[in-house]
Amino acid sequence: MIARRDFVLLAAALLASLAAFAHAQPIARDQREALNAAERWLVPVDAQRYADAWAMGAASLKATVGRNEFRDGMRDLRKEYGRVVLRKAEKMAYVGAPPSPEDGGTKEGAQVSILFDTKFVRNRQATEELLMELERDGLWRVAGYFIR
């Protein structure tokens, strides 16, 4: 009986310590700006205005894929998922080493990867990943979009 009580107490202590670490970590200002830009970019995507989303994309995205190819590819990709019911940003991280204040902060070309947990119609779940890139004008833009 003592072993069971000790196990229950140990499990309770472990859960309490995990709960303390489960609180959301504050995000850097640059990451917040990247997240805001990602959410703005998803508005035309969700409205099936893929050419508008391409126009809002980073120069690197536009250099990789033309507007019509992007529009057609996104239409085909999103067709199988349908309308978004719920989307929540789950994880965000700098690609490569995060910027440091000693180096002057975030510089042009820096990238942030953002993962969204997304629920579509018919209870279809997916992870959307947006690769955000800081451009010369100081704005974050989408350089890549992946869904799985």
LINGI-V896722 format. One record per residue. N is the residue number from 1. RES is the residue in one letter. PHI is phi in whole degrees, -180 to 180 (NA if undefined). OMEGA is omega in degrees with one decimal (none if undefined). Layout:
# LINGI-V896722
((N:RES:PHI:OMEGA) (N:RES:PHI:OMEGA))
This chain:
# LINGI-V896722
((1:M:NA:179.8) (2:I:-65:-179.7) (3:A:-63:179.7) (4:R:-66:179.5) (5:R:-63:178.1) (6:D:-64:178.4) (7:F:-65:179.4) (8:V:-63:178.6) (9:L:-65:178.6) (10:L:-64:178.9) (11:A:-63:179.2) (12:A:-64:178.8) (13:A:-66:178.8) (14:L:-64:178.3) (15:L:-62:179.3) (16:A:-64:-179.8) (17:S:-70:177.1) (18:L:-67:179.1) (19:A:-62:179.1) (20:A:-64:179.9) (21:F:-85:-175.6) (22:A:-77:179.8) (23:H:-63:-179.1) (24:A:-61:176.9) (25:Q:-79:176.2) (26:P:-65:-179.1) (27:I:-107:-179.4) (28:A:-67:179.9) (29:R:-56:179.7) (30:D:-62:178.4) (31:Q:-67:177.7) (32:R:-62:178.7) (33:E:-64:177.4) (34:A:-64:178.7) (35:L:-63:178.2) (36:N:-61:179.6) (37:A:-66:178.1) (38:A:-62:-179.8) (39:E:-66:176.1) (40:R:-65:-179.7) (41:W:-67:-178.6) (42:L:-71:179.6) (43:V:-60:178.0) (44:P:-67:177.0) (45:V:-62:-179.7) (46:D:-65:178.6) (47:A:-89:179.8) (48:Q:62:175.0) (49:R:-100:-171.7) (50:Y:-68:176.8) (51:A:-65:176.0) (52:D:-65:178.6) (53:A:-63:177.7) (54:W:-62:-179.8) (55:A:-63:179.1) (56:M:-84:-174.8) (57:G:-74:178.0) (58:A:-71:178.0) (59:A:-58:-179.9) (60:S:-66:176.2) (61:L:-66:-177.8) (62:K:-66:178.3) (63:A:-73:-177.9) (64:T:-85:-174.8) (65:V:-140:178.6) (66:G:-74:-176.0) (67:R:-60:-178.1) (68:N:-67:177.4) (69:E:-64:177.9) (70:F:-63:-179.2) (71:R:-57:-178.0) (72:D:-67:179.0) (73:G:-64:178.7) (74:M:-66:179.0) (75:R:-60:179.8) (76:D:-66:-178.8) (77:L:-65:-175.6) (78:R:-76:-179.0) (79:K:-58:-177.2) (80:E:-74:179.9) (81:Y:-98:-179.1) (82:G:82:-175.7) (83:R:-73:176.7) (84:V:-77:176.5) (85:V:-98:-176.7) (86:L:-153:178.5) (87:R:-139:179.8) (88:K:-139:175.3) (89:A:-67:-176.5) (90:E:-107:-176.3) (91:K:-141:179.2) (92:M:-150:179.5) (93:A:-156:172.6) (94:Y:-67:172.7) (95:V:-89:-173.0) (96:G:84:-177.6) (97:A:-71:176.4) (98:P:-67:179.9) (99:P:-68:177.9) (100:S:-120:178.5) (101:P:-59:-179.8) (102:E:-64:-179.7) (103:D:-91:179.6) (104:G:93:177.2) (105:G:83:-175.9) (106:T:-72:-176.8) (107:K:-114:176.1) (108:E:-50:179.8) (109:G:93:177.4) (110:A:-61:-178.9) (111:Q:-129:176.2) (112:V:-129:175.6) (113:S:-100:-179.0) (114:I:-124:177.0) (115:L:-105:176.1) (116:F:-112:170.6) (117:D:-89:-171.1) (118:T:-123:175.2) (119:K:-110:179.1) (120:F:-106:177.6) (121:V:-58:-177.8) (122:R:62:176.4) (123:N:58:177.6) (124:R:-82:179.3) (125:Q:-101:176.4) (126:A:-154:171.4) (127:T:-109:175.2) (128:E:-102:176.0) (129:E:-118:175.0) (130:L:-114:175.3) (131:L:-99:-177.5) (132:M:-100:-179.4) (133:E:-129:176.8) (134:L:-83:-176.4) (135:E:-98:-174.6) (136:R:-54:-177.9) (137:D:-81:177.6) (138:G:86:-179.9) (139:L:-105:175.6) (140:W:-85:177.4) (141:R:-137:-178.6) (142:V:-75:176.5) (143:A:-106:179.5) (144:G:-163:178.1) (145:Y:-137:-179.1) (146:F:-136:178.6) (147:I:-136:178.2) (148:R:-149:none))
